[in-house]
Amino acid sequence: MNKHFIKYLGLLPLYVLLQVVVLNKVLFSAYINPFLYVILIISLPLKTPKWFLLIYAFLLGFSIDLFSGSLGFHSTATIFIAFIKPFISKITIPYNILGETDEITLKKVGNKAFITFSLFLIFIHNSCLFITEHLSVNLALFGKIIASSLVTLIIVLITQLFQQDK
């Protein structure tokens, strides 16, 4: 499990930099915001200790908040999806597919399970993020949540296709 701690702590600055420098500047029609950094929480092994998962989610969200100038919106959303990840995994990923230290990847859990699991977490992340950001719920905001979730899922799937299975 220690190798996962080191790997994910090393990936954190890379994904934060990618999100802040590239993806935050790319707004599709000023309406869709892709958030690739959620893949770090999605792909952590299911048996990751809760304390590491929550602290890691906070560090990830706080880093994005710090460089984006937001006031804890990303931290709130990342901690929330880290908290509910075990519950979502129980209903979307078959229990006998992954070992204790296996990362959650498209190749290991299969297309249907990975897409369902990722889409749930991405949708919840985006809902939490945009609702706390706008402090309202309306049809336009719901459209933004859905569109951003779909684009984020597509970007996550593209990164999974390029990831090598070890």
Secondary structure, 3 states (H helix, E strand, C coil): CHHHHHHHHHHHHHHHHHHHHHHCCCCECCCECCCCCHHHHHHCCCCCCHHHHHHHHHHHHHHHHHHHCCCCHHHHHHHHHHHHHHHHHHHHCCCCCCCCCCCCCHHHHCHHHHHHHHHHHHHHHHHHHHHHHHCCCCHHHHHHHHHHHHHHHHHHHHHHHHCCCC
